[in-house]
Amino acid sequence: MTIKTIANGTEMTIAVAGRLDTTTAPELENTVKKLTDSVTVLLLDLEEMEYISSAGLRVLLSAQKQMNGKGKMIVKNVSAEVMEIFEITGFTDILTIK
């Protein structure tokens, strides 16, 4: 998995590529925790994400909770495969997906 971050004032884009699973989830979790202190809009670009496990879903849920009190989190460019996982798990009701 690779993570790219782009800061633009109080907006942060985190682009995730590859597999977000038990092995790689802690890396994304640490990135979100470190970079979102002064952020009011967190954009997660999942265009190149191939797979997400329950550990990855937990990281997204944690990021959403972290942003709830400070602003908003938007998930964008979700592949059909990942979107299917979001739909099955009910994450389409929890996350703002564009």
C-alpha positions as CSV (number, residue, x, y, z in Angstrom):
1,M,0.0,0.0,0.0
2,T,1.1,3.5,-0.7
3,I,-0.2,6.7,0.9
4,K,0.1,10.2,-0.6
5,T,-0.9,13.3,1.3
6,I,-1.7,16.7,-0.2
7,A,-2.4,19.6,2.2
8,N,-4.3,22.7,1.0
9,G,-5.0,25.0,3.9
10,T,-7.4,23.3,6.3
11,E,-8.2,20.6,3.6
12,M,-6.2,17.4,3.5
13,T,-6.3,14.8,0.7
14,I,-5.0,11.3,1.5
15,A,-4.7,9.1,-1.6
16,V,-4.5,5.3,-0.8
17,A,-3.3,2.8,-3.4
18,G,-3.1,-1.0,-3.1
19,R,-4.5,-3.1,-0.3
20,L,-5.8,-1.8,3.0
21,D,-5.7,-4.8,5.3
22,T,-4.5,-6.0,8.7
23,T,-0.8,-5.4,7.7
24,T,-1.2,-1.9,6.2
25,A,-4.1,-0.4,8.2
26,P,-1.8,0.8,11.1
27,E,0.1,2.9,8.6
28,L,-3.0,4.7,7.4
29,E,-4.3,5.1,10.9
30,N,-1.0,6.8,12.0
31,T,-1.1,9.0,8.9
32,V,-4.7,10.2,9.7
33,K,-3.9,10.8,13.4
34,K,-0.8,12.8,12.6
35,L,-2.1,14.9,9.8
36,T,-5.7,15.8,10.8
37,D,-5.1,18.1,13.9
38,S,-5.6,21.3,12.0
39,V,-7.8,19.9,9.2
40,T,-11.5,20.6,8.8
41,V,-12.0,18.7,5.5
42,L,-10.4,15.3,5.1
43,L,-10.7,13.8,1.6
44,L,-9.8,10.1,1.2
45,D,-9.1,9.3,-2.5
46,L,-9.5,5.6,-3.0
47,E,-9.2,5.5,-6.8
48,E,-6.2,3.1,-6.6
49,M,-7.4,1.1,-3.7
50,E,-7.8,-2.6,-4.7
51,Y,-9.1,-4.1,-1.5
52,I,-10.2,-3.2,2.0
53,S,-10.5,-5.6,4.9
54,S,-12.3,-5.2,8.2
55,A,-9.1,-3.7,9.7
56,G,-9.2,-1.1,6.9
57,L,-12.9,-0.4,7.6
58,R,-12.1,0.1,11.2
59,V,-9.5,2.8,10.2
60,L,-12.1,4.6,8.1
61,L,-14.6,4.5,10.9
62,S,-12.0,5.9,13.3
63,A,-11.1,8.7,10.9
64,Q,-14.8,9.5,10.5
65,K,-15.3,9.7,14.2
66,Q,-12.2,11.9,14.5
67,M,-13.5,14.3,11.9
68,N,-17.1,14.4,13.2
69,G,-16.2,17.0,15.8
70,K,-13.9,19.1,13.6
71,G,-15.4,19.1,10.2
72,K,-16.1,16.5,7.6
73,M,-14.6,13.5,5.8
74,I,-15.4,12.7,2.2
75,V,-14.5,9.4,0.5
76,K,-14.1,9.8,-3.3
77,N,-13.2,7.7,-6.4
78,V,-14.3,4.4,-4.8
79,S,-13.9,1.4,-7.1
80,A,-16.8,-1.0,-7.7
81,E,-15.1,-3.7,-5.7
82,V,-14.6,-1.5,-2.6
83,M,-18.0,0.1,-3.0
84,E,-19.6,-3.4,-2.8
85,I,-17.8,-3.9,0.5
86,F,-19.1,-0.6,1.7
87,E,-22.6,-1.5,0.7
88,I,-22.5,-5.0,2.3
89,T,-21.1,-3.6,5.6
90,G,-23.4,-0.6,5.8
91,F,-20.6,1.9,5.4
92,T,-22.5,3.7,2.6
93,D,-24.8,4.9,5.4
94,I,-21.9,6.0,7.6
95,L,-19.5,7.6,5.1
96,T,-20.0,10.5,2.8
97,I,-19.0,9.0,-0.6
98,K,-18.7,11.0,-3.8
